[in-house]
Amino acid sequence: MPPVKMKGTQKPKNAWRTILRLFSYMGKFKLLWPVVFICVVASAAADVAGTYLIKPVLNDYIVPFIGKKDVDLSGFVRLIATMGGIYAFGVLASFCNSRLLLHISTSTLCSIRKELFAHISKLPLRYHDSRTHGVTMSLFTNDTDTLRDMFSQTVPQLFTSVFQVVGVFVMMLVLNVPLTILMLVSVVLIMLLSAKIGSLSAKAFRSQQANIGKVNGYIEELIEGQRVVKVFSREKNAAVKFDFLNDALCEAGTRANTYASILGPIMNNLSHVQYALSAILGSVLIIFGRTDIGTVASFLQATRSFSRPLSQMSQQFNSILNALAGAERIFATIDESSEVDSGEVELVNAYEFSSSDGKTHITESFASTGEWAWKFPSTNQLKRLRGEVDFDDVDFSYVEGCPVLKNITIHAKSGQKIALVGSTGSGKTTIANLLTRFYDVDENSGSITYDGIPVNDIKKDSLRKSLGMVLQDTHLFTGTIAENIKYGNPDASEKQVIDAARLANADSFIKHLPNGYDTVITGDGASLSQGQRQLLSIARAAVANPPVLILDEATSSIDTRTEKLIQDGMDRLMHGRTVFVIAHRLSTVRNADEILVLEKGSIIERGNHDALMEKKGRYYQLYTGAFQLS
């Protein structure tokens, strides 16, 4: 769903702090800011000077020339030429100002986007789990759009308007004080009326935006769920609800646009009234000899140059408040604490060799060997990666006071297959999240070790590199089939990619695609079946060749026939690796070395398939269908 721009004003919590932070991004352009300032002042000064020259044009040339013949126009031509040159200089200064500010704004926005994206990738999974994807995406769409508009349009206009208003006001005071007082009184009244209508308009637009969100959300929901709507013949009910939401949007939109439509004409007509009053007072002053026609003409032109920037500034402030509110949300995300990684132990390529005395040694390799070792930076010692994982009396809570796992103890020897079964919400996937350190165990609540090393001492990048995961929800990226498989190992050769696909039994369907491994997929692999997408996910894990494998409902989207086809391949993939299998299909875990049955965060049964069947406990009930997984 495309982002919708809010026309109602969103106010920042701390505008000045946000402004100062935005200026900190612009610090690298400190040599350009004086040039910008000079250009803005020059542009405003040119406008004021050009307006002021109307007075001598009338008083010194046009009025004296009335009724005369054979007059000398050389001075008049020079003055007109001077006015033209001043205005041309103002245009050039305005162009330079806008161009420089555009360069500063786009570069600043680019830096903010880069920092935001880089930081989001460093945030812990807890942050992403607590927010919808739409909220995160709005930072890159709505909030950056308002910042772009502020930098490229609002700020340049505001700078120019401020200097123009100040310059014109000083000029009006020089020209005539009584006319200036009348101008100020009328402008204050106009601005008060504008503020009142503007507040009503902002309220109405907020109501409209809320209704737009409801309508768009309902449309998106109905489009995605068309199969369900049609299966249950709910088309008429859907149309009735849509009509109700659409009518509410129509009413809110009419009210909002009514205020928006009348504001412009009211302001325009009031400015004409103010102009007329200034002309009337100026005429009276001319009649009584208190001023001259050139002064009045110059002043009347100045009123246009004064009221127009003021009106623009009131609109610009609303845009600035919206942009600053968006900037606050962006900076709040950037200020979120990054994922903490206090680990020091690294995963390195290694190879073993035998010395002359017959002892086996292991050393680090700078080429890929298919073998791995843990490297301890403090001593430079190496320890071969075996894939032995231990959970020792682990407790965990996503929310404090609401335990998800209680007293979990698991000992997975190298090469063992550990199966986790249980009803939804029993804590199976949470165990995988703790092993990968997407989350950390509660303080003073047990420990997790990997080859005898506390996982907290291992660098997260190294830890996750040693783990392969096949998730229930497969995510594919826009690109070729080969690129998606290589996502698990960017350095994989073409042969390794094909071997991984064959291992997952994905090679046969890939060859039948239009361009084979070079077939481009988009939309998260929408052109592929769910089973095919899952096979690619398995191939992606295979090409990474990890010593420890986590299969989270890996075959949940694959039909029984396909499941049988890949079972041999999965067995080959799991051979020699420590494997954690999370499964609802209990037929996939029969050959597991140990099956752990979880219920409400605790392990209630453990053992192999035969032993658990003999117990005739919960696993027996699950396997025979006496108790259904839910």
C-alpha positions as CSV (number, residue, x, y, z in Angstrom):
1,M,0.0,0.0,0.0
2,P,1.6,3.3,-1.0
3,P,2.3,5.8,1.7
4,V,-0.3,8.6,2.2
5,K,1.0,12.1,3.1
6,M,-0.6,13.6,6.1
7,K,-2.0,17.1,5.5
8,G,-2.8,17.5,9.2
9,T,0.2,18.9,11.2
10,Q,2.2,16.5,13.3
11,K,4.1,18.3,16.0
12,P,7.6,17.2,17.1
13,K,8.2,16.6,20.8
14,N,11.5,18.6,20.9
15,A,11.8,20.7,17.8
16,W,15.0,22.6,18.7
17,R,16.9,19.4,19.5
18,T,15.8,17.9,16.2
19,I,16.8,21.0,14.3
20,L,20.3,21.0,15.9
21,R,20.7,17.4,15.0
22,L,19.8,18.0,11.4
23,F,22.3,20.9,11.4
24,S,24.9,18.4,12.6
25,Y,24.4,16.4,9.4
26,M,24.9,19.6,7.4
27,G,28.2,20.4,9.2
28,K,30.3,19.2,6.3
29,F,28.8,21.9,4.1
30,K,30.0,24.7,6.4
31,L,31.9,26.4,3.5
32,L,28.7,26.5,1.4
33,W,26.4,28.1,4.1
34,P,28.0,31.6,3.8
35,V,27.5,31.5,0.1
36,V,23.9,30.4,0.6
37,F,23.4,33.3,3.1
38,I,24.9,35.8,0.7
39,C,22.7,34.6,-2.2
40,V,19.5,34.7,0.0
41,V,20.3,38.3,1.2
42,A,21.2,39.3,-2.4
43,S,17.9,37.9,-3.7
44,A,15.8,39.6,-1.1
45,A,17.8,42.9,-1.5
46,A,17.2,42.9,-5.2
47,D,13.5,42.5,-4.8
48,V,13.4,45.3,-2.2
49,A,15.6,47.6,-4.3
50,G,13.6,47.0,-7.5
51,T,10.4,47.8,-5.7
52,Y,11.8,51.0,-4.1
53,L,13.0,52.3,-7.5
54,I,9.3,52.6,-8.5
55,K,9.3,55.8,-6.4
56,P,12.0,57.7,-8.5
57,V,10.6,56.3,-11.7
58,L,7.3,58.0,-11.0
59,N,8.4,61.1,-9.1
60,D,11.5,62.0,-11.2
61,Y,10.4,61.0,-14.6
62,I,6.8,59.9,-15.4
63,V,4.9,62.5,-13.4
64,P,7.2,65.4,-14.5
65,F,7.0,64.3,-18.1
66,I,3.2,64.4,-18.2
67,G,2.0,67.0,-20.7
68,K,5.6,67.8,-21.9
69,K,7.2,67.4,-25.3
70,D,10.7,66.7,-26.4
71,V,11.7,65.3,-22.9
72,D,15.1,63.7,-22.3
73,L,14.5,60.0,-21.7
74,S,18.2,59.0,-21.2
75,G,17.9,59.1,-17.4
76,F,14.6,57.3,-17.5
77,V,16.1,54.5,-19.7
78,R,19.2,54.2,-17.4
79,L,16.9,53.8,-14.4
80,I,14.8,51.2,-16.1
81,A,17.9,49.4,-17.2
82,T,19.2,49.5,-13.6
83,M,15.9,48.0,-12.4
84,G,16.2,45.3,-15.0
85,G,19.8,44.6,-14.0
86,I,18.8,44.4,-10.3
87,Y,16.0,42.0,-11.0
88,A,18.3,39.9,-13.2
89,F,20.9,39.8,-10.4
90,G,18.1,38.7,-8.0
91,V,17.1,35.9,-10.3
92,L,20.7,34.7,-10.5
93,A,21.1,34.9,-6.8
94,S,17.9,33.0,-6.2
95,F,19.0,30.3,-8.6
96,C,22.3,29.9,-6.9
97,N,20.6,29.8,-3.5
98,S,18.2,27.1,-4.6
99,R,20.8,25.0,-6.3
100,L,23.2,25.1,-3.4
101,L,20.4,24.2,-0.9
102,L,19.3,21.4,-3.2
103,H,22.8,20.0,-3.1
104,I,23.0,20.3,0.7
105,S,19.5,18.8,1.2
106,T,19.9,15.8,-1.1
107,S,23.3,15.0,0.4
108,T,22.1,15.3,3.9
109,L,19.0,13.1,3.2
110,C,21.3,10.6,1.6
111,S,23.5,10.5,4.7
112,I,20.4,10.1,7.0
113,R,19.0,7.2,4.8
114,K,22.4,5.4,4.8
115,E,22.8,5.8,8.6
116,L,19.2,4.7,9.2
117,F,19.4,1.6,6.9
118,A,22.8,0.6,8.3
119,H,21.6,1.0,11.9
120,I,18.3,-0.9,11.3
121,S,20.4,-3.9,10.1
122,K,22.3,-3.8,13.5
123,L,19.2,-3.7,15.7
124,P,18.3,-6.9,17.6
125,L,15.5,-9.1,16.4
126,R,13.5,-8.0,19.5
127,Y,13.2,-4.6,18.0
128,H,11.8,-5.9,14.7
129,D,9.5,-8.4,16.4
130,S,7.9,-5.5,18.4
131,R,7.0,-3.4,15.4
132,T,5.1,-4.0,12.2
133,H,7.0,-3.9,8.9
134,G,4.8,-1.0,7.9
135,V,6.0,1.2,10.8
136,T,9.6,0.6,9.8
137,M,8.9,1.2,6.1
138,S,7.2,4.5,6.9
139,L,10.6,5.8,8.1
140,F,12.0,5.4,4.6
141,T,8.8,6.6,2.8
142,N,6.6,9.1,4.7
143,D,9.2,10.5,7.1
144,T,12.0,10.9,4.5
145,D,9.5,12.3,2.0
146,T,8.5,15.1,4.4
147,L,12.2,15.8,5.1
148,R,13.0,15.9,1.4
149,D,10.1,18.4,0.8
150,M,11.3,20.5,3.7
151,F,14.9,20.6,2.5
152,S,14.3,21.1,-1.2
153,Q,11.2,23.4,-1.0
154,T,10.3,24.7,2.4
155,V,13.7,25.7,3.8
156,P,14.8,27.7,0.6
157,Q,11.4,29.4,0.5
158,L,11.5,30.2,4.2
159,F,15.0,31.7,4.1
160,T,14.0,33.9,1.2
161,S,10.7,34.8,2.7
162,V,12.2,35.8,6.1
163,F,14.8,38.2,4.5
164,Q,12.2,39.5,2.0
165,V,9.7,40.3,4.7
166,V,12.4,42.0,6.9
167,G,13.7,44.0,4.0
168,V,10.3,45.0,2.7
169,F,9.2,46.0,6.2
170,V,12.2,48.3,6.6
171,M,11.5,49.8,3.2
172,M,7.9,50.4,4.1
173,L,8.9,52.2,7.3
174,V,11.2,54.4,5.2
175,L,8.5,55.1,2.7
176,N,5.6,55.9,5.0
177,V,4.9,55.1,8.7
178,P,1.0,55.6,8.7
179,L,0.7,53.2,5.7
180,T,3.0,50.7,7.4
181,I,0.8,50.7,10.6
182,L,-2.3,50.1,8.5
183,M,-0.5,47.3,6.8
184,L,0.5,45.6,10.1
185,V,-3.0,45.8,11.6
186,S,-4.6,44.3,8.5
187,V,-1.9,41.6,8.3
188,V,-2.4,40.6,11.9
189,L,-6.2,40.3,11.4
190,I,-5.7,38.2,8.3
191,M,-3.2,35.9,10.0
192,L,-5.5,35.3,13.0
193,L,-8.4,34.4,10.7
194,S,-6.0,32.1,8.7
195,A,-4.8,30.4,11.8
196,K,-8.4,29.7,12.9
197,I,-9.4,28.2,9.5
198,G,-6.1,26.4,9.4
199,S,-6.7,24.7,12.7
200,L,-10.1,23.5,11.6
201,S,-8.6,22.4,8.3
202,A,-5.9,20.4,10.1
203,K,-8.4,18.6,12.3
204,A,-10.6,17.8,9.3
205,F,-7.6,16.5,7.3
206,R,-6.5,14.3,10.2
207,S,-10.0,12.8,10.2
208,Q,-9.7,12.3,6.5
209,Q,-6.3,10.6,6.8
210,A,-7.6,8.2,9.4
211,N,-10.5,7.2,7.1
212,I,-8.2,6.8,4.2
213,G,-6.1,4.4,6.3
214,K,-9.2,2.4,7.1
215,V,-10.4,2.2,3.5
216,N,-6.9,1.4,2.1
217,G,-6.4,-1.3,4.8
218,Y,-9.8,-2.8,4.1
219,I,-9.1,-2.9,0.3
220,E,-5.7,-4.4,0.8
221,E,-7.2,-7.1,3.1
222,L,-10.0,-7.9,0.7
223,I,-7.7,-8.1,-2.3
224,E,-5.3,-10.5,-0.5
225,G,-8.2,-12.6,0.8
226,Q,-10.3,-12.8,-2.4
227,R,-10.2,-16.6,-2.4
228,V,-11.7,-16.7,1.1
229,V,-14.3,-14.1,0.2
230,K,-15.4,-16.0,-2.9
231,V,-15.3,-19.4,-1.2
232,F,-17.7,-18.2,1.5
233,S,-19.8,-16.0,-0.9
234,R,-19.2,-12.9,1.2
235,E,-18.9,-10.5,-1.8
236,K,-22.1,-8.6,-0.8
237,N,-21.1,-8.3,2.8
238,A,-17.7,-7.0,1.8
239,A,-19.3,-4.4,-0.5
240,V,-21.7,-3.2,2.3
241,K,-18.8,-2.7,4.7
242,F,-16.8,-1.0,2.0
243,D,-19.7,1.4,1.3
244,F,-19.9,2.3,5.0
245,L,-16.1,3.0,5.2
246,N,-16.2,4.8,1.8
247,D,-19.1,7.0,2.9
248,A,-17.3,8.0,6.1
249,L,-14.2,8.9,4.0
250,C,-16.4,10.9,1.6
251,E,-17.9,12.9,4.4
252,A,-14.5,13.5,6.1
253,G,-12.9,14.4,2.7
254,T,-15.7,16.9,1.8
255,R,-15.3,18.6,5.2
256,A,-11.5,18.8,5.0
257,N,-11.4,20.0,1.4
258,T,-14.2,22.6,2.1
259,Y,-11.9,24.3,4.6
260,A,-8.9,24.0,2.3
261,S,-10.9,25.4,-0.6
262,I,-12.2,28.4,1.2
263,L,-8.9,29.4,2.8
264,G,-7.3,30.4,-0.4
265,P,-10.1,32.7,-1.7
266,I,-10.6,34.3,1.7
267,M,-6.9,35.1,2.0
268,N,-6.8,36.3,-1.6
269,N,-9.9,38.6,-1.2
270,L,-8.7,39.9,2.2
271,S,-5.4,40.8,0.6
272,H,-7.3,42.8,-2.0
273,V,-9.2,44.6,0.7
274,Q,-6.0,45.4,2.5
275,Y,-4.5,46.6,-0.8
276,A,-7.5,48.8,-1.4
277,L,-7.4,50.3,2.1
278,S,-3.7,51.1,1.6
279,A,-4.5,52.8,-1.7
280,I,-7.3,54.8,-0.1
281,L,-5.2,56.0,2.8
282,G,-2.3,56.7,0.4
283,S,-4.6,58.8,-1.8
284,V,-5.8,60.8,1.2
285,L,-2.2,61.4,2.2
286,I,-1.4,62.6,-1.3
287,I,-4.4,65.0,-1.3
288,F,-3.3,66.5,2.0
289,G,0.3,66.8,0.8
290,R,1.7,64.3,3.3
291,T,3.3,62.1,0.7
292,D,3.7,61.8,-3.1
293,I,2.4,59.4,-5.7
294,G,5.7,57.7,-6.2
295,T,5.9,56.7,-2.6
296,V,2.4,55.4,-2.6
297,A,2.9,53.4,-5.8
298,S,6.1,51.9,-4.4
299,F,4.4,51.1,-1.1
300,L,1.5,49.4,-2.8
301,Q,3.9,47.2,-4.7
302,A,5.7,46.5,-1.5
303,T,2.5,45.3,0.2
304,R,2.4,42.4,-2.4
305,S,6.0,41.6,-1.6
306,F,5.1,41.6,2.2
307,S,1.8,39.7,2.4
308,R,2.7,36.9,0.0
309,P,5.8,35.7,1.9
310,L,3.9,35.9,5.2
311,S,1.2,33.7,3.8
312,Q,3.8,31.3,2.5
313,M,5.7,31.3,5.9
314,S,2.5,30.2,7.7
315,Q,2.2,27.2,5.4
316,Q,5.9,26.5,5.5
317,F,5.8,26.2,9.3
318,N,3.2,23.5,9.1
319,S,5.5,21.6,6.6
320,I,8.5,22.1,8.9
321,L,6.6,20.7,11.9
322,N,5.5,17.7,9.9
323,A,9.1,17.1,8.7
324,L,10.6,17.6,12.2
325,A,8.1,15.1,13.6
326,G,9.3,12.6,10.9
327,A,12.9,13.4,11.7
328,E,12.3,12.7,15.4
329,R,11.0,9.2,14.5
330,I,14.0,8.6,12.3
331,F,16.4,9.7,15.0
332,A,14.6,7.7,17.6
333,T,15.2,4.6,15.5
334,I,18.9,5.6,14.9
335,D,19.2,6.1,18.7
336,E,17.9,2.6,19.4
337,S,20.6,0.4,21.0
338,S,22.4,-1.8,18.5
339,E,22.6,-5.5,19.0
340,V,25.2,-6.1,21.7
341,D,28.1,-8.4,20.7
342,S,30.7,-8.9,23.4
343,G,32.0,-12.1,21.9
344,E,35.7,-12.5,20.9
345,V,36.0,-16.1,19.7
346,E,36.0,-16.3,15.9
347,L,35.2,-18.9,13.4
348,V,38.0,-19.5,10.9
349,N,38.8,-21.9,8.1
350,A,41.1,-24.7,9.2
351,Y,42.8,-27.9,8.2
352,E,44.3,-30.8,10.1
353,F,47.7,-32.3,9.5
354,S,49.9,-35.0,11.1
355,S,53.4,-34.2,12.3
356,S,56.3,-36.5,12.2
357,D,55.6,-37.8,15.6
358,G,52.2,-38.9,14.5
359,K,50.2,-36.3,16.4
360,T,47.3,-34.5,14.7
361,H,47.5,-30.7,14.6
362,I,45.1,-28.0,13.4
363,T,46.0,-24.7,11.9
364,E,44.2,-21.8,10.4
365,S,43.7,-21.6,6.6
366,F,43.1,-18.5,4.5
367,A,41.4,-20.6,1.9
368,S,38.1,-22.5,2.1
369,T,38.7,-26.0,3.3
370,G,35.3,-27.1,4.4
371,E,36.6,-27.5,7.9
372,W,36.2,-25.0,10.7
373,A,37.8,-24.1,14.0
374,W,37.2,-21.7,16.9
375,K,40.0,-19.1,17.3
376,F,40.7,-17.6,20.7
377,P,42.2,-14.1,20.0
378,S,43.8,-13.8,23.4
379,T,46.0,-16.9,22.9
380,N,45.6,-17.5,19.1
381,Q,44.7,-21.1,20.0
382,L,42.4,-23.1,17.7
383,K,39.7,-25.5,18.7
384,R,38.1,-27.7,16.1
385,L,34.4,-27.1,15.6
386,R,32.5,-30.2,16.3
387,G,29.0,-29.0,16.7
388,E,28.3,-30.0,20.3
389,V,25.6,-27.9,21.8
390,D,24.5,-27.8,25.5
391,F,21.6,-26.0,27.1
392,D,22.1,-26.1,30.9
393,D,19.0,-25.2,33.0
394,V,17.9,-22.3,30.7
395,D,15.1,-20.0,31.5
396,F,13.8,-17.3,29.1
397,S,11.1,-14.7,28.9
398,Y,10.2,-12.4,26.0
399,V,8.4,-10.2,28.5
400,E,9.6,-10.0,32.1
401,G,7.5,-12.1,34.4
402,C,6.0,-14.2,31.6
403,P,8.4,-17.2,31.2
404,V,8.4,-19.0,27.8
405,L,11.1,-21.6,28.7
406,K,11.7,-23.1,32.1
407,N,14.6,-25.3,33.2
408,I,15.6,-26.4,29.6
409,T,18.5,-28.8,29.6
410,I,19.6,-30.3,26.3
411,H,22.9,-32.1,25.4
412,A,23.4,-32.5,21.7
413,K,26.5,-34.4,20.8
414,S,28.3,-33.8,17.6
415,G,26.4,-35.4,14.7
416,Q,23.3,-36.0,16.7
417,K,19.8,-35.3,15.5
418,I,17.6,-33.6,18.1
419,A,13.9,-33.3,17.5
420,L,11.7,-30.7,19.2
421,V,8.0,-31.5,19.2
422,G,5.0,-30.0,21.0
423,S,2.0,-27.8,20.6
424,T,2.1,-24.3,19.2
425,G,3.6,-21.9,21.8
426,S,5.4,-24.6,23.7
427,G,8.8,-22.9,23.1
428,K,10.3,-24.9,20.2
429,T,11.3,-22.0,18.0
430,T,12.4,-20.0,21.0
431,I,15.1,-22.6,21.6
432,A,16.4,-22.0,18.1
433,N,16.3,-18.2,18.7
434,L,18.5,-18.6,21.8
435,L,21.0,-20.8,20.0
436,T,21.4,-18.3,17.2
437,R,21.4,-15.5,19.8
438,F,18.5,-13.6,18.2
439,Y,17.6,-13.4,21.9
440,D,19.8,-14.0,25.0
441,V,18.9,-16.2,28.0
442,D,17.6,-14.4,31.1
443,E,20.3,-13.2,33.5
444,N,21.4,-15.8,36.0
445,S,19.1,-18.3,34.3
446,G,21.3,-21.1,32.9
447,S,23.7,-21.1,30.0
448,I,24.3,-22.3,26.5
449,T,27.6,-23.6,25.3
450,Y,28.8,-24.5,21.8
451,D,31.8,-26.9,21.8
452,G,32.2,-26.0,25.5
453,I,32.4,-22.3,24.7
454,P,29.7,-20.0,26.1
455,V,27.8,-18.7,23.1
456,N,28.1,-15.2,24.6
457,D,31.9,-15.5,24.2
458,I,31.5,-16.2,20.5
459,K,31.1,-13.4,18.0
460,K,27.6,-13.3,16.7
461,D,28.7,-13.2,13.1
462,S,30.9,-16.3,13.6
463,L,28.2,-18.1,15.6
464,R,25.5,-17.6,13.0
465,K,28.0,-18.5,10.2
466,S,28.3,-21.9,11.8
467,L,24.6,-22.5,11.8
468,G,22.3,-23.3,8.9
469,M,18.6,-22.5,9.2
470,V,15.6,-23.6,7.1
471,L,12.6,-21.6,8.3
472,Q,8.9,-22.4,7.9
473,D,8.4,-19.0,6.3
474,T,10.6,-19.0,3.2
475,H,11.9,-15.7,2.0
476,L,13.4,-15.3,-1.4
477,F,15.0,-12.2,-2.9
478,T,14.6,-10.6,-6.3
479,G,17.3,-12.2,-8.5
480,T,18.1,-15.4,-10.2
481,I,17.6,-18.9,-8.8
482,A,21.4,-19.3,-8.5
483,E,21.8,-16.0,-6.6
484,N,19.1,-17.0,-4.1
485,I,20.9,-20.3,-3.5
486,K,24.2,-18.6,-3.2
487,Y,22.8,-16.3,-0.5
488,G,23.9,-19.0,1.9
489,N,27.5,-18.8,0.6
490,P,28.3,-15.9,-1.7
491,D,31.6,-17.6,-2.7
492,A,30.0,-20.8,-3.8
493,S,31.0,-22.0,-7.3
494,E,28.4,-23.0,-10.0
495,K,29.1,-26.7,-9.2
496,Q,28.5,-26.1,-5.5
497,V,25.2,-24.4,-6.3
498,I,24.0,-27.3,-8.5
499,D,25.2,-29.9,-6.0
500,A,23.2,-28.1,-3.2
501,A,20.1,-28.0,-5.4
502,R,20.5,-31.7,-6.2
503,L,20.9,-32.5,-2.5
504,A,17.6,-30.7,-1.8
505,N,16.0,-32.3,-4.9
506,A,15.4,-28.9,-6.4
507,D,17.6,-29.4,-9.4
508,S,14.8,-31.2,-11.4
509,F,12.3,-28.4,-11.2
510,I,14.9,-25.7,-11.7
511,K,16.0,-27.3,-15.0
512,H,12.4,-27.1,-16.3
513,L,12.2,-23.3,-15.6
514,P,12.6,-21.0,-18.7
515,N,16.2,-20.1,-18.0
516,G,17.1,-22.8,-15.5
517,Y,19.4,-21.5,-12.7
518,D,19.4,-18.0,-14.4
519,T,15.6,-17.7,-14.1
520,V,14.8,-14.4,-12.4
521,I,12.3,-14.5,-9.6
522,T,10.5,-11.5,-8.1
523,G,7.9,-10.9,-5.4
524,D,9.3,-13.3,-2.9
525,G,9.2,-16.1,-5.5
526,A,5.5,-15.7,-6.3
527,S,5.9,-17.5,-9.6
528,L,7.0,-20.7,-7.7
529,S,4.9,-23.1,-5.6
530,Q,5.3,-23.0,-1.8
531,G,7.0,-26.4,-2.0
532,Q,9.5,-25.2,-4.7
533,R,10.3,-22.1,-2.6
534,Q,10.9,-24.4,0.4
535,L,13.2,-26.6,-1.7
536,L,15.3,-23.5,-2.6
537,S,15.5,-22.6,1.1
538,I,16.9,-26.1,1.8
539,A,19.4,-25.8,-1.0
540,R,20.4,-22.4,0.3
541,A,21.2,-24.0,3.7
542,A,23.0,-26.9,2.0
543,V,25.4,-24.6,0.0
544,A,26.5,-22.9,3.2
545,N,27.7,-26.4,4.5
546,P,27.1,-25.6,8.2
547,P,28.2,-27.9,10.9
548,V,25.0,-27.3,12.9
549,L,21.6,-27.3,11.2
550,I,18.3,-26.0,12.4
551,L,15.2,-27.1,10.6
552,D,12.1,-25.1,11.7
553,E,9.1,-26.8,10.2
554,A,11.3,-27.3,7.1
555,T,8.9,-29.7,5.4
556,S,5.6,-28.1,6.5
557,S,4.9,-26.7,3.0
558,I,5.9,-29.8,1.1
559,D,3.4,-32.4,0.1
560,T,3.9,-36.0,1.2
561,R,5.3,-37.2,-2.2
562,T,7.8,-34.3,-2.3
563,E,8.7,-34.9,1.4
564,K,9.7,-38.5,0.6
565,L,11.8,-37.4,-2.4
566,I,13.8,-35.0,-0.3
567,Q,14.1,-37.2,2.8
568,D,17.2,-39.0,1.4
569,G,18.6,-35.6,0.5
570,M,17.9,-34.2,3.9
571,D,19.5,-37.3,5.5
572,R,22.7,-36.6,3.4
573,L,22.6,-33.0,4.4
574,M,22.3,-33.9,8.1
575,H,25.0,-36.5,7.9
576,G,27.9,-35.6,10.3
577,R,26.1,-32.5,11.5
578,T,24.3,-31.7,14.7
579,V,20.7,-31.1,13.7
580,F,17.8,-29.5,15.6
581,V,14.5,-30.4,14.0
582,I,11.3,-28.6,14.9
583,A,8.4,-30.4,13.4
584,H,4.7,-30.9,13.5
585,R,4.9,-33.9,11.2
586,L,6.1,-36.5,13.6
587,S,6.9,-38.9,10.8
588,T,9.9,-36.7,10.0
589,V,11.5,-37.2,13.5
590,R,11.3,-41.0,13.9
591,N,15.0,-41.5,13.2
592,A,16.0,-38.7,15.6
593,D,18.7,-39.6,18.2
594,E,16.6,-37.8,20.9
595,I,13.1,-36.4,20.8
596,L,12.2,-33.7,23.2
597,V,8.5,-33.1,23.9
598,L,7.8,-29.6,25.1
599,E,4.7,-28.3,26.8
600,K,4.2,-24.8,28.2
601,G,8.0,-24.1,28.0
602,S,9.1,-27.2,29.8
603,I,10.5,-30.6,28.6
604,I,8.0,-33.2,29.7
605,E,9.4,-36.2,27.9
606,R,12.7,-37.2,26.2
607,G,14.1,-40.2,24.4
608,N,14.1,-41.9,21.0
609,H,11.0,-42.8,19.1
610,D,10.8,-46.4,20.4
611,A,11.4,-45.5,24.0
612,L,8.8,-42.8,23.9
613,M,6.2,-45.0,22.2
614,E,6.8,-47.6,25.0
615,K,6.1,-45.0,27.6
616,K,2.7,-44.3,26.1
617,G,2.8,-40.7,27.3
618,R,2.3,-37.4,25.5
619,Y,4.5,-38.3,22.5
620,Y,2.5,-41.6,22.1
621,Q,-0.7,-39.6,22.1
622,L,0.6,-37.1,19.6
623,Y,2.0,-39.9,17.3
624,T,-1.2,-42.0,17.4
625,G,-3.5,-39.0,17.0
626,A,-5.0,-39.3,20.5
627,F,-3.8,-35.8,21.1
628,Q,-3.6,-33.2,18.3
629,L,-0.9,-30.6,17.9
630,S,-2.4,-27.2,17.8
